[in-house]
Amino acid sequence: MNVLYVNHTAVISGGERSLLELLAGLPDGVHAAAAIPHGELERALAELAVPSSAITGTAGSLRLHPLHTPRALAELSAAAWQLRRAARRHRAEVVHANSIRAGIILALARLRGVARVVHVRDCLPPSPMTRASTRLVAASADVVVANSQYTADWLHASAPGASVRVVHNGVDLARFDPGRIDRQAARAALGAAGESALLLGVVAQLSPWKRQATAIEALGLLRSEGVNAHLLLIGSPKFRDRATRFGNEAYVQGLRELVGALRLEDRVSWLGEREDVPELIGALDVLLAPSLQEPFGRTLIEAMALGVPVIATDVGGPPEIVRDGREGLLVPPARASAWAAAIGTLARDPQLRAHMGAAGRRRVEESFTLARHAAAMLDVYEHALAAAARRR
């Protein structure tokens, strides 16, 4: 089976990491290629020996703008023309678009004789542009894959009648294996931060919807109560183009000002983009995912695989991953006092943290392996091929 993967950006974020892990876990019978912009993702695919064809990238958001929207439409149209050539070059039988924007490119390409799969990993704010884009993608796809039931419900509301299948992400159990990480050494490598009684971390791009501000505010409340805690912010502001939905650079500046106002400069570490994420998560006592809403939450399954308890937003995919009180705690977003209370519960009870961490590893081994994810995607491809055959 020849599968061509399409991505609208070369920047590696959560969706691109999930794609790379899927490609690494595909069986020998699947011959993968990619249509992607030049850049970081292209280099990562080359390391996996996945051939690629270049297409025009786009950073445009799905909201109307007098300057950005025409540019985005031109980029999407150019990418669609390039995708047609790539599909012929790689003799694609299945084309798998890795995002809504990639799905728009696929729809505009109007490919004939191939099965069309669109992977939706985000739930976008309601707007006429969002509804039109979602309906275009759903109408042109043989199968739409949602990364959670929460995302599937959003899709059904945005595009009634879409053929949607839920496929949860998987995690590399070998890479995120607590047995291969020296926790004491990982904490020692963090210097003064690693000496804290309670080490917290948020692993996410620095963006308003990821709500690192809630973690900082909760830390301030904990410090006022005398809790010896330290927060690691792991990630960077991505998608800095003016056409993107969020002002990520301004948000980071606001975070730094918040840290200063709360006098937490010595209690917050800005680690940026890191390659040693398993070691950093393995050093934590608790991983935090305080997003306003989280379509899935891949950092949760990474932390759970490492035996680290989690506290996550209760809006979105996390309730499908974390059973409240078993592998971690679920808390409403943007309520710093509730987050501080949840962190305090785990801070006072090391045994509870250990119990939740062990339960998390078991949960991932049962439900969120790469093998399970790859098998589910292969089933999607077969379903899409059958749908495409009926279409012909």
Buried (B, 14 or more C-beta within 10 A) or exposed (E): BBBBBBBBBBBBBBBBBBBBBBBBBBEEEBBBBBBBBEBBBBEBBEEEEBBBBBBBBBBBBBBEBEEBBEBBBEBBBBBBEBBBEBBEEBEBBBBBBBBBBBBBBBBBBEBEEBBBBBBBBBBBEEEEBBBBBBBBBBEBBBBBBBBBBBBBBBBBEBBEEBBBBBBBBBBBBEBBBBEEBEBEEBBEBBEEBBEBEBBBBBBBBBBBBBBBBBBBBBBBBBBEEEBEBBBBBBBBBBBEBEBBBBBBEEBBEBBBEBBEEBEBEEBBBBBEEBEBBBBBBBBBBBBBBBBBBBBBBBBBBBBBBBBBBBBBBBBBBBBBBBBEEBBBBBBEBBBBEBBBBBBBEBBEEEEBBEBBBBBBBEBBBEEBBBEBBBBBBBEBBBBBBEBBEEEE
